[in-house]
Amino acid sequence: LLGYLGGFGAFLAIGCPVCNKAALVLLGTSGALNVWAPLQPVLGIASLALLAGTVVWRLRVRARGGACAVAAA
């Protein structure tokens, strides 16, 4: 779940505010420039933190032997 949230946040954080269709539809052109543009760096940092947390969590699970076993054919 954290990986999905981080990926979606990264998707929303990239690009110019006017090119982001979701922000443009929800906020309009002036809203996208005045409201969404200052929030993009914060959203980008939060999504990077979520993705990094997901990687650390998956590596810990794998190191403890909790990863799924690959079945030999």
C-alpha positions as CSV (number, residue, x, y, z in Angstrom):
1,L,0.0,0.0,0.0
2,L,2.8,2.4,0.8
3,G,4.4,1.7,-2.6
4,Y,1.2,2.5,-4.4
5,L,0.7,5.8,-2.4
6,G,4.3,6.8,-3.0
7,G,4.0,6.1,-6.7
8,F,0.8,8.0,-7.1
9,G,2.2,10.9,-5.2
10,A,5.3,10.9,-7.4
11,F,3.0,10.8,-10.4
12,L,1.2,13.9,-9.2
13,A,4.3,15.8,-8.1
14,I,6.1,15.8,-11.5
15,G,5.5,18.1,-14.4
16,C,4.2,21.7,-14.5
17,P,1.0,22.5,-12.7
18,V,-0.8,23.4,-15.9
19,C,0.2,20.0,-17.5
20,N,-1.2,18.1,-14.6
21,K,-4.7,17.3,-15.8
22,A,-6.1,16.4,-12.4
23,A,-5.0,19.7,-10.8
24,L,-6.2,21.6,-13.8
25,V,-9.6,20.1,-13.8
26,L,-10.0,20.4,-10.0
27,L,-8.5,23.8,-9.4
28,G,-8.6,25.6,-12.7
29,T,-5.6,27.4,-14.3
30,S,-5.0,30.0,-11.6
31,G,-5.7,27.5,-8.8
32,A,-3.2,25.1,-10.3
33,L,-0.5,27.8,-10.5
34,N,-1.3,29.4,-7.1
35,V,-2.3,26.4,-5.0
36,W,-0.8,23.3,-6.6
37,A,2.6,24.6,-7.6
38,P,3.8,25.3,-4.0
39,L,2.5,21.9,-2.9
40,Q,4.4,19.9,-5.5
41,P,7.8,19.9,-3.8
42,V,6.2,18.8,-0.5
43,L,4.2,16.0,-2.3
44,G,7.4,14.9,-4.1
45,I,9.4,14.7,-0.8
46,A,6.5,12.8,0.9
47,S,6.3,10.3,-2.0
48,L,10.0,9.7,-1.9
49,A,9.8,9.1,1.8
50,L,7.0,6.6,1.3
51,L,8.9,4.8,-1.5
52,A,12.1,4.7,0.6
53,G,10.1,3.3,3.6
54,T,8.6,0.6,1.3
55,V,12.1,-0.4,0.1
56,V,13.4,-0.6,3.6
57,W,10.4,-2.6,4.8
58,R,10.7,-5.1,1.9
59,L,14.4,-5.6,2.5
60,R,13.8,-6.2,6.2
61,V,11.2,-8.8,5.4
62,R,13.5,-10.5,2.9
63,A,16.4,-10.5,5.3
64,R,14.3,-12.2,8.0
65,G,13.3,-15.0,5.5
66,G,9.8,-13.8,5.2
67,A,9.8,-13.4,1.4
68,C,7.9,-15.8,-0.7
69,A,9.7,-18.9,-1.7
70,V,10.3,-19.5,-5.4
71,A,9.0,-22.9,-6.3
72,A,11.4,-25.0,-8.3
73,A,9.8,-26.4,-11.4
